[in-house]
């Protein structure tokens, strides 16, 4: 037994399968029933309240096996998500979801929340060209990032490209000995991450700690996308991507502020490709939100209004499409 301290799980379960019997103020029983009021509930509390951990494959597998053992159809709902990964459905939890639902697997469905991050500037994207003579756009356009505290930046590239990412920052560990902001260059070379700077740094020990985390945390892709994670300290950043070599077949890159409440993009923010994972799974039913009414009766028996455009996407719903 456990307590739902946030109310989120209870609200979601009520939307899915409430029988509508808990009512008040003269509202008839069943008026606010859920979508499937005769369904049975199989509930897993996967983590402590307010935290998200990538445990979806374990919970989905257990639920799927229970349904199989009692020969019942099942809908597995996941009203959670995050922005780690390449946003193309290639995460291990997304691949697992695709393995248990989809064509040829009747009686099974997985529904996932698209996310409530539409109002945040957590995504940016751009394009760069190869490093070759005559290439005028070897580097992308400049992108701003404002980090009010230490936060994680996830950068996704086409694994076939010779790619790199560079930045200048106001944080002291990225300052040169002359007091000016140094340019930090990170690039893939022979399957590993190499780096260089345009000047000697004022705090080399702290900078080396930063680099060690970046290098040790990088795993070359076995698919079509490389993901580089940067644990950035607080500061203002100007970032750009570049072709680190002559081979650039795509040149597209995407940046995601995983800790979007701590760091957001200014210039260069892109309000697309923001569906949270595991909602990028190919065979899942991933659901956003739209505005379906602009008035309702409140608890005082009066009418409340909101300035909404009926039928439009809710301001907070995370927009697609997938990065690919």
Rosetta silent file (secondary structure, phi, psi, omega in degrees, C-alpha in Angstrom):
SEQUENCE: XXXXXXXXXXXXXXXXXXXXXXXXXXXXXXXXXXXXXXXXXXXXXXXXXXXXXXXXXXXXXXXXXXXXXXXXXXXXXXXXXXXXXXXXXXXXXXXXXXXXXXXXXXXXXXXXXXXXXXXXXXXXXXXXXXXXXXXXXXXXXXXXXXXXXXXXXXXXXXXXXXXXXXXXXXXXXXXXXXXXXXXXXXXXXXXXXXXXXXXXXXXXXXXXXXXXXXXXXXXXXXXXXXXXXXXXXXXXXXXXXXXXXXXXXXXXXXXXXXXXXXXXXXXXXXXXXXXXXXXXXXXXXXXXXXXXXXXXXXXXXXXXXXXXXXXXXXXXXXXXXXXX
SCORE:     score description
SCORE:     0.000 S_00000001
   1 L     0.000  144.672  179.590    0.000    0.000    0.000 S_00000001
   2 L  -148.698  169.938 -179.704    1.198    3.534   -0.730 S_00000001
   3 L  -112.377  134.823  175.258   -0.015    7.121   -0.779 S_00000001
   4 L   -86.122   96.217 -173.355   -0.340    9.269   -3.907 S_00000001
   5 L   -77.792  -18.079 -179.015    1.196   12.463   -2.539 S_00000001
   6 L  -101.546  -27.467 -178.296    0.879   14.423   -5.790 S_00000001
   7 L    90.619   -9.057 -176.167   -2.522   13.248   -7.050 S_00000001
   8 H   -64.665  -50.152 -179.136   -1.257   12.710  -10.594 S_00000001
   9 H   -61.830  -39.256  179.529   -1.594    8.919  -10.619 S_00000001
  10 H   -65.443  -42.641  179.422   -5.036    9.084   -9.044 S_00000001
  11 H   -63.320  -42.465 -179.904   -6.260   11.636  -11.588 S_00000001
  12 H   -64.916  -43.908  178.856   -4.938    9.563  -14.497 S_00000001
  13 H   -63.024  -36.690  178.001   -6.531    6.366  -13.153 S_00000001
  14 H   -66.824  -40.595  176.886   -9.827    8.223  -12.738 S_00000001
  15 H   -60.999  -39.775 -176.558   -9.707    9.503  -16.310 S_00000001
  16 H   -74.498  -46.937 -165.535   -9.048    5.967  -17.537 S_00000001
  17 H  -144.555   18.562  177.372  -11.417    3.863  -15.468 S_00000001
  18 L   -60.791  140.862  175.354  -13.386    5.758  -12.815 S_00000001
  19 L   -86.549   -6.149  175.218  -16.909    4.398  -12.294 S_00000001
  20 L    77.134   12.671 -176.757  -18.123    7.912  -11.427 S_00000001
  21 L   -80.806  -23.084  178.370  -19.702    6.884   -8.136 S_00000001
  22 L   -81.490   99.819 -173.815  -17.711    9.362   -6.027 S_00000001
  23 L  -136.834  170.422 -174.137  -19.845   12.445   -6.557 S_00000001
  24 L  -158.977  168.491  174.507  -21.027   15.552   -4.717 S_00000001
  25 L    57.063   35.275  174.512  -23.231   18.675   -4.968 S_00000001
  26 L    76.989    7.580  178.522  -26.156   16.802   -6.474 S_00000001
  27 L   -73.401  127.370 -177.411  -24.243   15.564   -9.537 S_00000001
  28 L   -59.893  144.019  177.126  -25.817   12.246  -10.647 S_00000001
  29 L   -57.774  134.713  177.949  -23.752    9.092  -10.121 S_00000001
  30 L    92.047   -6.249 -178.918  -21.858    8.157  -13.282 S_00000001
  31 L   -61.732  -39.933 -176.553  -21.792   11.675  -14.743 S_00000001
  32 L  -111.379   47.231  175.795  -18.000   11.843  -14.526 S_00000001
  33 L   -71.337  158.867  178.592  -17.134    8.246  -15.310 S_00000001
  34 L   -78.270 -176.867 -178.433  -13.834    7.442  -16.942 S_00000001
  35 L   -63.973  -40.015 -178.154  -13.225    6.299  -20.511 S_00000001
  36 L  -129.457   75.049 -170.837  -13.496    2.586  -19.597 S_00000001
  37 L   -67.417  -15.434  178.633  -15.489    2.467  -16.321 S_00000001
  38 L   -97.029    4.812  179.570  -15.849   -1.328  -16.351 S_00000001
  39 L   -73.610  151.909  169.687  -12.125   -1.983  -16.683 S_00000001
  40 L   -89.048  152.675 -177.742  -10.088   -3.584  -13.938 S_00000001
  41 L  -108.498  134.962  173.784   -7.028   -1.688  -12.716 S_00000001
  42 L  -124.727  109.640 -168.090   -3.492   -3.027  -12.461 S_00000001
  43 L  -117.174  134.426  175.330   -1.368   -0.292  -10.877 S_00000001
  44 L  -122.314  126.951  170.091    2.391   -0.006  -10.419 S_00000001
  45 L   -94.818  104.648 -167.144    4.058    2.719   -8.397 S_00000001
  46 L   -86.536  -18.123 -178.227    7.404    2.728  -10.165 S_00000001
  47 L  -158.984  175.458  178.177    9.281    5.387   -8.174 S_00000001
  48 L   -69.446  157.312 -175.405    8.964    7.871   -5.339 S_00000001
  49 L   -58.912  137.284  174.148    6.569   10.762   -5.899 S_00000001
  50 L    83.373    1.262  178.447    7.789   13.530   -8.136 S_00000001
  51 L  -119.568  149.815  176.854   10.679   11.612   -9.675 S_00000001
  52 L  -120.500  124.725  175.626   10.966    9.884  -13.034 S_00000001
  53 L  -127.182  149.849 -173.911   13.280    6.929  -13.546 S_00000001
  54 L   -76.582   69.571 -176.889   13.524    4.782  -16.713 S_00000001
  55 L  -109.468    7.888 -177.297   11.699    1.798  -15.289 S_00000001
  56 H   -54.131  -42.473 -179.336    8.991    1.624  -17.963 S_00000001
  57 H   -60.495  -39.556 -179.053   10.246   -1.661  -19.516 S_00000001
  58 H   -65.722  -46.530 -177.814   10.076   -3.500  -16.185 S_00000001
  59 H   -68.506  -42.370 -179.408    6.575   -2.329  -15.315 S_00000001
  60 H   -65.316  -38.745 -179.995    5.214   -2.816  -18.840 S_00000001
  61 H   -64.807  -42.788 -179.809    6.692   -6.303  -19.065 S_00000001
  62 H   -64.227  -45.205  179.424    5.154   -7.324  -15.731 S_00000001
  63 H   -62.788  -42.713 -179.734    1.723   -5.944  -16.686 S_00000001
  64 H   -61.566  -40.485 -179.875    1.878   -7.608  -20.080 S_00000001
  65 H   -69.827  -36.907  176.271    2.712  -10.978  -18.524 S_00000001
  66 H   -60.997  -47.062 -179.938   -0.131  -10.686  -15.992 S_00000001
  67 H   -61.802  -39.477  179.647   -2.595  -10.001  -18.820 S_00000001
  68 H   -65.251  -39.500 -176.319   -1.217  -12.906  -20.814 S_00000001
  69 H   -68.659  -30.242  179.622   -1.505  -15.284  -17.852 S_00000001
  70 L  -102.667    6.340  175.394   -5.208  -14.484  -17.266 S_00000001
  71 L    57.057   51.815  179.119   -5.952  -14.202  -21.014 S_00000001
  72 L  -124.269  147.379  170.811   -7.198  -10.641  -20.867 S_00000001
  73 L   -70.263  159.660 -177.448   -6.626   -7.647  -23.169 S_00000001
  74 E  -149.134  141.722  168.213   -4.671   -4.777  -21.627 S_00000001
  75 E  -115.198  120.425  179.464   -3.980   -1.083  -22.128 S_00000001
  76 E   -99.321  118.005 -177.437   -0.776    0.049  -20.410 S_00000001
  77 E  -103.473  133.118  178.616   -0.822    3.773  -19.646 S_00000001
  78 E  -126.741   92.827  179.632    2.353    5.790  -19.059 S_00000001
  79 L   -93.841   61.263  177.687    1.584    9.377  -18.084 S_00000001
  80 L  -155.662  171.539  179.189    5.217   10.351  -17.622 S_00000001
  81 L   172.630  170.185  179.513    8.265   11.171  -19.683 S_00000001
  82 E  -154.249  177.856 -172.261   11.594   12.943  -19.997 S_00000001
  83 L  -117.173   25.114  169.182   13.935   14.441  -22.574 S_00000001
  84 L   -77.186  146.687  175.382   16.999   12.230  -22.414 S_00000001
  85 L   103.641 -174.267 -171.356   17.897   10.557  -25.694 S_00000001
  86 L   -95.771   -0.431  177.714   17.652   11.320  -29.387 S_00000001
  87 L    59.158   35.543  174.727   13.839   11.726  -29.671 S_00000001
  88 L  -127.210   13.234  178.737   13.590    9.213  -32.531 S_00000001
  89 L    81.107   17.560 -176.134   12.273    6.205  -30.608 S_00000001
  90 L   -98.802    1.620  176.623   15.668    4.525  -30.265 S_00000001
  91 L   -67.772  156.777 -177.086   15.864    4.399  -26.470 S_00000001
  92 H   -62.766  -37.612  179.825   15.821    0.940  -24.926 S_00000001
  93 H   -68.616  -34.952  178.788   12.463    1.521  -23.218 S_00000001
  94 H   -70.746  -39.118  176.684   10.915    2.700  -26.492 S_00000001
  95 H   -65.103  -35.652  177.544   12.263   -0.295  -28.388 S_00000001
  96 H   -65.605  -43.775  178.041   10.817   -2.559  -25.713 S_00000001
  97 H   -57.948  -43.439  179.187    7.396   -0.945  -26.055 S_00000001
  98 H   -63.529  -22.306 -178.764    7.569   -1.519  -29.812 S_00000001
  99 H   -82.862  -17.708 -176.408    8.317   -5.187  -29.140 S_00000001
 100 H  -108.927  -14.053  177.326    5.158   -5.857  -27.098 S_00000001
 101 L  -132.746  160.878  178.654    2.547   -3.835  -29.011 S_00000001
 102 L   125.938 -167.912 -178.148    1.852   -3.103  -32.638 S_00000001
 103 L   -54.681  134.318  178.574    0.885   -5.027  -35.770 S_00000001
 104 L    83.510    4.493  179.753    0.251   -8.717  -35.140 S_00000001
 105 L  -126.779   72.787 -177.512   -0.189   -8.297  -31.375 S_00000001
 106 L   -66.566  153.812  176.406   -3.940   -7.963  -30.793 S_00000001
 107 L    79.530   12.139 -179.940   -5.326   -7.130  -27.352 S_00000001
 108 E  -134.001  134.682  174.394   -2.348   -4.995  -26.363 S_00000001
 109 E  -148.718  147.111  173.903   -1.930   -1.214  -26.406 S_00000001
 110 E  -123.218  123.088  176.449    0.406    1.292  -24.760 S_00000001
 111 E  -110.585  137.185 -173.502   -0.724    4.897  -24.314 S_00000001
 112 E  -135.731  144.751  176.379    1.816    7.570  -23.361 S_00000001
 113 E   -74.217  134.921  175.697    1.651   11.270  -22.532 S_00000001
 114 L   -68.194  -29.268  179.890    3.273   13.547  -25.110 S_00000001
 115 L   120.474  160.395 -178.208    4.308   15.842  -22.276 S_00000001
 116 L  -115.715   35.784 -173.878    3.374   19.189  -20.742 S_00000001
 117 L  -107.240   16.584 -176.247    6.476   21.128  -21.789 S_00000001
 118 L   -58.973  -27.401 -177.369    5.053   23.133  -24.695 S_00000001
 119 L   -85.733   -7.736 -178.400    5.586   26.440  -22.894 S_00000001
 120 L   -93.511  147.726  175.773    9.280   25.752  -22.202 S_00000001
 121 L   -94.967   71.755 -173.911   12.133   26.617  -24.587 S_00000001
 122 L   -99.669   -3.569 -174.288   13.857   23.269  -24.135 S_00000001
 123 E  -129.634  140.975  170.755   14.719   22.485  -27.770 S_00000001
 124 E  -141.510  158.843 -179.467   16.907   24.025  -30.436 S_00000001
 125 E  -152.401  167.796  179.144   18.110   22.741  -33.795 S_00000001
 126 E  -175.101 -168.182 -177.666   20.191   23.709  -36.780 S_00000001
 127 E  -147.307  146.796  178.646   22.361   22.501  -39.622 S_00000001
 128 L  -135.799  161.722  179.968   26.054   22.602  -40.508 S_00000001
 129 L  -109.113  174.643 -177.636   28.175   21.737  -43.542 S_00000001
 130 L   -73.655  162.149  174.959   31.371   19.725  -44.005 S_00000001
 131 L   -86.118   95.069  179.725   34.888   20.996  -43.391 S_00000001
 132 L  -152.113  159.885 -178.727   36.042   21.550  -46.945 S_00000001
 133 L   -63.428  131.694  178.773   37.351   24.340  -49.106 S_00000001
 134 L    89.544   -4.414  179.945   34.616   26.670  -50.299 S_00000001
 135 L   -82.928  109.442 -174.028   32.039   25.561  -47.707 S_00000001
 136 L   -83.022  -17.273 -179.890   30.614   28.827  -46.350 S_00000001
 137 L  -119.281   51.242  174.666   28.357   27.256  -43.703 S_00000001
 138 L   -61.396  -28.375  178.114   30.730   24.849  -42.006 S_00000001
 139 E  -110.937  154.379  177.034   29.215   26.110  -38.736 S_00000001
 140 L   -79.705  177.058  171.141   25.564   26.488  -37.756 S_00000001
 141 L   -69.538  156.072 -178.931   23.851   29.668  -36.660 S_00000001
 142 L   -70.158  144.658  179.441   24.505   30.794  -33.080 S_00000001
 143 E  -127.804  135.817  177.409   22.236   29.480  -30.297 S_00000001
 144 E   -97.654  140.801  172.532   21.724   31.008  -26.838 S_00000001
 145 E  -135.963  129.963  178.997   21.290   28.967  -23.669 S_00000001
 146 E  -113.627  113.373 -178.212   20.646   30.481  -20.237 S_00000001
 147 E  -112.398  112.975 -179.842   21.368   28.129  -17.315 S_00000001
 148 L   -84.114   -9.945  175.622   20.451   29.458  -13.887 S_00000001
 149 L  -155.289  171.184  177.887   21.866   26.318  -12.253 S_00000001
 150 L   -56.528  132.267 -174.874   23.829   23.215  -13.220 S_00000001
 151 E  -152.907  161.921 -175.739   21.823   21.395  -15.875 S_00000001
 152 E   -99.710  129.520  174.438   22.089   18.693  -18.516 S_00000001
 153 E  -112.548  127.639  179.806   22.236   19.466  -22.237 S_00000001
 154 E  -110.329  123.445 -178.125   21.685   16.596  -24.673 S_00000001
 155 E  -113.960  126.440 -176.979   23.000   17.037  -28.237 S_00000001
 156 E  -114.841  133.088 -178.505   21.864   14.655  -31.004 S_00000001
 157 E  -132.050  163.116  170.317   23.659   14.227  -34.339 S_00000001
 158 E   -74.742  124.067 -174.795   23.551   11.930  -37.357 S_00000001
 159 L   -65.756  -15.615  178.435   26.128    9.236  -36.575 S_00000001
 160 L   -79.587  -15.201 -174.902   27.294    9.230  -40.212 S_00000001
 161 L   -86.946  150.226  164.454   28.463   12.855  -39.950 S_00000001
 162 L   -83.013   97.334 -171.139   31.813   14.235  -38.867 S_00000001
 163 E  -114.569  159.352  174.506   30.213   16.435  -36.238 S_00000001
 164 E  -153.841  161.895  175.837   31.279   18.809  -33.516 S_00000001
 165 E  -137.341  142.802 -176.828   29.801   21.286  -31.069 S_00000001
 166 E  -135.880  158.201  177.551   31.376   24.409  -29.639 S_00000001
 167 E  -158.305  159.255  165.720   30.469   27.070  -27.114 S_00000001
 168 E  -121.365  145.829 -173.728   31.567   30.124  -25.179 S_00000001
 169 E  -141.158  153.853  175.301   30.294   30.647  -21.637 S_00000001
 170 L   -80.855  -11.462 -178.320   30.200   33.194  -18.850 S_00000001
 171 L   -66.938  140.756 -175.196   31.021   30.502  -16.276 S_00000001
 172 H   -58.678  -29.545 -175.896   34.517   30.957  -14.770 S_00000001
 173 H   -72.347  -10.751  177.749   35.749   27.452  -15.648 S_00000001
 174 H  -108.952   19.498  177.788   35.472   28.359  -19.345 S_00000001
 175 E   -93.322  144.128  177.046   37.434   31.620  -19.058 S_00000001
 176 E   -80.809  169.462  179.716   40.874   32.037  -20.599 S_00000001
 177 L   -65.076  -20.301  178.076   43.969   33.227  -18.739 S_00000001
 178 L   -86.500    3.311  177.998   43.446   36.604  -20.412 S_00000001
 179 L    87.050   -2.563  179.485   40.022   36.914  -18.751 S_00000001
 180 L   -96.413  159.124  179.688   38.081   36.460  -21.968 S_00000001
 181 E   -69.509  127.837  179.073   35.626   33.671  -22.766 S_00000001
 182 L   -84.444  153.942  171.955   37.359   30.749  -24.405 S_00000001
 183 L   -92.849  123.872  179.866   35.869   28.779  -27.294 S_00000001
 184 E  -103.238  126.003 -178.448   35.458   25.114  -26.346 S_00000001
 185 E  -115.161  124.151  176.728   35.391   22.622  -29.222 S_00000001
 186 E  -121.486  131.946 -176.000   34.066   19.066  -28.772 S_00000001
 187 E  -152.921  151.928  179.175   33.995   16.690  -31.742 S_00000001
 188 E   -82.564  130.750 -179.673   33.729   13.026  -32.610 S_00000001
 189 E  -143.846  113.658 -179.741   36.961   11.501  -33.823 S_00000001
 190 L    55.978   39.441  175.370   37.378    7.757  -34.467 S_00000001
 191 L    81.701    2.511  177.165   34.364    6.948  -32.269 S_00000001
 192 E  -126.245  171.629 -179.997   35.505    8.957  -29.263 S_00000001
 193 E   -98.728  124.726  173.399   35.179   12.577  -28.129 S_00000001
 194 E  -110.448  166.486 -178.538   38.136   14.890  -28.610 S_00000001
 195 E  -150.107  161.068  173.147   38.377   18.533  -27.587 S_00000001
 196 E  -155.241  165.218  175.954   40.371   21.701  -28.032 S_00000001
 197 E  -133.178  159.138 -179.282   40.246   25.333  -26.910 S_00000001
 198 L   -89.935    2.014  176.331   41.311   28.534  -28.590 S_00000001
 199 L  -164.568  164.334  176.147   43.336   29.633  -25.531 S_00000001
 200 L   -68.265  146.143 -174.590   44.708   28.401  -22.215 S_00000001
 201 E   -99.605  153.658 -175.096   42.090   28.249  -19.461 S_00000001
 202 L   -78.066  -27.897  179.987   42.132   29.966  -16.098 S_00000001
 203 L  -127.238   72.413 -174.021   40.841   26.928  -14.117 S_00000001
 204 H   -61.908  -33.079 -179.200   42.278   23.876  -15.913 S_00000001
 205 H   -65.826  -45.510  179.422   41.489   21.425  -13.103 S_00000001
 206 H   -67.077  -37.744  177.713   37.780   22.261  -13.072 S_00000001
 207 H   -63.794  -40.700  179.722   37.692   22.240  -16.862 S_00000001
 208 H   -65.167  -33.125  174.849   39.301   18.784  -16.939 S_00000001
 209 H   -63.838  -42.135  177.438   36.611   17.472  -14.572 S_00000001
 210 H   -61.236  -48.504 -178.408   33.980   18.744  -16.996 S_00000001
 211 H   -62.661  -40.622 -179.378   35.724   17.147  -19.981 S_00000001
 212 H   -59.074  -41.079  178.978   36.163   13.803  -18.212 S_00000001
 213 H   -65.464  -39.706 -179.629   32.403   13.540  -17.654 S_00000001
 214 H   -65.649  -49.150 -176.298   31.698   14.377  -21.290 S_00000001
 215 H   -66.314  -46.952 -177.488   34.241   11.926  -22.706 S_00000001
 216 H   -70.284  -24.121 -178.519   33.460    9.060  -20.334 S_00000001
 217 H   -86.667   -8.247 -177.342   29.722    9.505  -20.767 S_00000001
 218 L   -85.951  129.489  175.523   29.761    9.270  -24.569 S_00000001
 219 L  -121.701  118.927  178.585   28.805    5.961  -26.148 S_00000001
 220 L   -56.109  141.613 -176.516   29.069    5.664  -29.949 S_00000001
 221 L   -71.759  145.075  171.361   25.723    4.903  -31.529 S_00000001
 222 L   -96.893   -1.687  179.377   24.893    1.458  -32.880 S_00000001
 223 L  -116.510 -132.764 -174.833   22.135    3.089  -34.961 S_00000001
 224 L  -108.196    1.363 -176.563   21.815    6.322  -36.866 S_00000001
 225 E  -129.229  135.696  169.721   22.087    8.865  -34.042 S_00000001
 226 E  -101.960  139.526  177.358   24.896    9.983  -31.759 S_00000001
 227 E  -124.697  124.497  177.844   23.973   11.631  -28.456 S_00000001
 228 E  -113.130  123.592 -179.494   26.454   13.759  -26.504 S_00000001
 229 E  -103.125  130.089 -179.301   25.496   14.775  -22.965 S_00000001
 230 E  -119.573  116.719  175.496   26.984   17.911  -21.429 S_00000001
 231 E   -87.365   96.716 -171.516   26.608   18.585  -17.700 S_00000001
 232 E   -91.933  135.409  171.650   26.832   22.378  -17.856 S_00000001
 233 L   -75.239  169.650 -179.074   27.420   24.631  -14.844 S_00000001
 234 L   -59.034  145.715  177.910   25.341   27.779  -14.431 S_00000001
 235 E   155.203  176.156  173.243   25.984   30.539  -16.938 S_00000001
 236 E   -98.833  133.148 -175.540   25.120   32.111  -20.262 S_00000001
 237 E  -124.559  141.981  167.486   26.148   30.069  -23.303 S_00000001
 238 E  -117.170  116.993 -173.484   26.535   30.761  -27.002 S_00000001
 239 E  -118.141  152.652  170.991   26.626   27.440  -28.865 S_00000001
 240 E  -154.207  149.689  176.153   27.102   26.341  -32.454 S_00000001
 241 E  -101.514  159.769 -177.422   27.630   23.017  -34.209 S_00000001
 242 E  -152.216  158.701  173.674   30.153   22.441  -36.976 S_00000001
 243 E   -79.570  116.721 -176.304   31.422   19.915  -39.467 S_00000001
 244 L   -85.654   -4.498 -179.048   34.514   18.388  -37.902 S_00000001
 245 L  -161.031 -173.460 -175.428   35.579   16.706  -41.139 S_00000001
 246 L   -79.532  -12.242 -176.071   34.716   16.346  -44.816 S_00000001
 247 L   -97.482  103.693  174.260   31.952   13.753  -44.329 S_00000001
 248 L  -135.941   99.887 -178.830   28.598   15.394  -43.607 S_00000001
 249 L   -86.358  -24.440 -176.831   25.685   13.492  -45.154 S_00000001
 250 L  -121.894  -65.838 -179.774   22.978   15.206  -43.116 S_00000001
 251 L    88.376   -7.565  179.338   24.243   18.093  -40.992 S_00000001
 252 E   -77.245  139.373  172.525   21.083   18.285  -38.863 S_00000001
 253 E  -140.179  155.976  178.536   21.568   18.496  -35.095 S_00000001
 254 E  -134.163  141.084  176.383   19.213   18.971  -32.141 S_00000001
 255 E  -117.479  134.661  178.429   19.848   20.274  -28.634 S_00000001
 256 E  -126.559  127.373  172.116   17.615   19.439  -25.673 S_00000001
 257 E   -85.122   98.349 -175.613   17.709   21.068  -22.253 S_00000001
 258 L   -62.089  -41.830  176.576   16.865   17.986  -20.186 S_00000001
 259 L   -93.206   69.000 -167.404   16.531   20.100  -17.025 S_00000001
 260 L   -67.862  -15.872  176.030   14.272   22.578  -18.830 S_00000001
 261 L   -83.393  -12.108  179.886   13.197   24.409  -15.668 S_00000001
 262 L  -104.446  -26.480 -177.411   16.837   25.256  -14.970 S_00000001
 263 E  -142.422  134.811 -178.442   18.096   26.060  -18.473 S_00000001
 264 E  -140.210  154.569  179.647   16.288   27.396  -21.534 S_00000001
 265 E   -85.912  144.316  171.626   17.150   28.502  -25.053 S_00000001
 266 L  -103.517 -107.071  175.795   16.823   32.079  -26.220 S_00000001
 267 L   -58.411  128.141 -179.515   17.899   32.824  -29.769 S_00000001
 268 L    97.794   -0.659  178.174   17.548   29.617  -31.787 S_00000001
 269 E   -62.030  141.355 -175.625   14.744   28.026  -29.720 S_00000001
 270 L  -130.138  112.745 -177.927   12.696   25.572  -31.799 S_00000001
 271 L   -88.775   53.545  170.847    9.156   24.635  -30.690 S_00000001
 272 L  -138.077  170.392  174.420    9.073   21.301  -32.551 S_00000001
 273 L    60.471   33.657 -172.486   10.331   17.800  -31.785 S_00000001
 274 L  -109.608   12.987  176.471    9.471   18.129  -28.090 S_00000001
 275 L   -64.996  129.917 -177.605    7.488   14.926  -27.451 S_00000001
 276 L   -75.431  153.371  174.135    8.907   13.364  -24.292 S_00000001
 277 E   -91.833  143.300   16.603   10.246    9.832  -24.174 S_00000001
 278 L   -87.070   18.462 -177.417    9.107    7.063  -24.026 S_00000001
 279 L   -67.604   -7.531  177.261    6.362    8.759  -26.085 S_00000001
 280 L   -86.918    3.397  176.071    8.529    8.566  -29.204 S_00000001
 281 L   -59.856  137.975 -173.938    8.000    4.802  -29.417 S_00000001
 282 L   -66.089  -38.758 -173.185    6.733    3.906  -32.896 S_00000001
 283 L   -97.305    4.853  177.703    3.933    1.553  -31.825 S_00000001
 284 L   -82.945  160.282  169.136    2.647    3.557  -28.851 S_00000001
 285 E   -99.889  101.443 -175.782   -0.450    5.778  -28.843 S_00000001
 286 E  -100.065  128.376 -165.389    1.082    9.074  -27.723 S_00000001
 287 E  -119.237  128.047  172.329   -1.460   11.692  -26.659 S_00000001
 288 L   -99.698 -162.136 -177.303   -1.277   15.467  -26.459 S_00000001
 289 L  -130.526  143.620  173.616   -3.883   17.976  -25.277 S_00000001
 290 E  -133.066  160.904 -177.910   -6.266   20.333  -27.074 S_00000001
 291 L   -87.438  114.577 -175.062   -8.722   22.955  -25.846 S_00000001
 292 L  -110.872   -8.013  172.957  -12.260   21.562  -26.065 S_00000001
 293 L  -157.421  154.079 -178.208  -14.192   24.095  -23.971 S_00000001
 294 L  -121.587   13.104  177.966  -13.714   27.638  -22.719 S_00000001
 295 E  -158.240  153.430  177.594  -16.299   27.769  -19.930 S_00000001
 296 E  -162.596  162.052  177.759  -17.722   25.587  -17.173 S_00000001
 297 E   -79.350  126.810 -179.553  -19.796   25.765  -14.025 S_00000001
 298 L   -92.632 -179.155 -174.138  -17.599   26.328  -10.987 S_00000001
 299 L   -69.100  -16.234  177.869  -18.133   25.253   -7.379 S_00000001
 300 L   -88.370    4.208 -179.056  -19.904   28.544   -6.588 S_00000001
 301 L    77.808   14.043  178.656  -22.585   27.749   -9.130 S_00000001
 302 L  -110.742  176.999 -178.945  -21.322   30.460  -11.467 S_00000001
 303 E  -101.112  130.377  173.902  -19.640   30.298  -14.894 S_00000001
 304 E  -102.841  142.895 -178.576  -15.852   30.468  -15.290 S_00000001
 305 E  -123.137  149.947  170.027  -14.328   31.539  -18.616 S_00000001
 306 L  -135.090  146.240 -177.978  -10.922   31.147  -20.235 S_00000001
 307 L   -82.346   80.153 -177.028   -9.652   32.822  -23.397 S_00000001
 308 L  -116.241  153.908  172.820   -9.179   29.636  -25.432 S_00000001
 309 L  -102.020  107.372 -174.587   -9.445   28.788  -29.126 S_00000001
 310 L   -58.777  132.211  178.687  -11.605   25.679  -29.289 S_00000001
 311 L    91.571   -7.236  179.302   -9.931   22.854  -31.179 S_00000001
 312 L   -90.750  161.121  178.363   -6.404   24.251  -30.928 S_00000001
 313 E   -64.773  139.292  175.989   -3.513   22.572  -29.148 S_00000001
 314 L   -61.714  147.199 -174.495   -3.266   23.467  -25.460 S_00000001
 315 L   -60.770  -28.351 -174.829   -0.456   25.948  -24.788 S_00000001
 316 L   -92.795  -11.863 -173.988    1.370   23.457  -22.559 S_00000001
 317 L   -69.712  138.110 -176.778    1.135   20.320  -24.702 S_00000001
 318 L   -74.700  121.301 -175.724    4.479   19.124  -26.061 S_00000001
 319 L   -82.516  150.048  171.244    4.563   19.463  -29.869 S_00000001
 320 L   -93.954 -158.288   -3.294    5.912   16.946  -32.352 S_00000001
 321 L   -79.690 -170.742  173.509    6.885   15.579  -34.751 S_00000001
 322 L   -62.248  161.731 -179.136    9.669   13.198  -33.796 S_00000001
 323 L   -59.258  -29.579 -178.855   13.183   14.435  -34.477 S_00000001
 324 L   -95.213    0.000    0.000   13.360   12.120  -37.520 S_00000001
